[in-house]
Amino acid sequence: MKTIAITAALFLLGACATTPPPPTRTVTDVDADAGAVELARGQDLEIALPLNAGTGYAWRLDREAPPAVLSGGSSFVTDARAAGAPVRTVYRYTAVARGKTDLAFTLKRPWEPDAPGDRKVVFHISVR
């Protein structure tokens, strides 16, 4: 009888275990406008956007995701090996709940006014 009770308890514990979220999904400017970026709830998203260090250009977040769908929004710039060397601005998010949203970015010098020729990228995010 004890064996059955122990087996049942182990089964219940195993049923309660949660599965870890899928690995972090990393997308780049090449993936922008290429269809929806599919994420599972709890999955992390990194958006890695290229730029050249020391040129004055930076990525600006134009359209933020609703926090009910994606949380986070932190960003950092990777270290350059030399002046003018390629670096990346990386934005990090976590998929919170089911829904769809867009994240839009513009590459420009912050002190210059917006212009029609500014480089823009949009990521279409879908959380399932």
Secondary structure by P-SEA (a helix, b strand, c coil): caaaaaaaaaaaaaaacccccccbbbbcccccccccccccccbbbbbbbbbbccccbbbbbcccccccccccbbbbbcccccccccccbbbbbbbcccccbbbbbbbcccccccccccbbbbbbbbcc
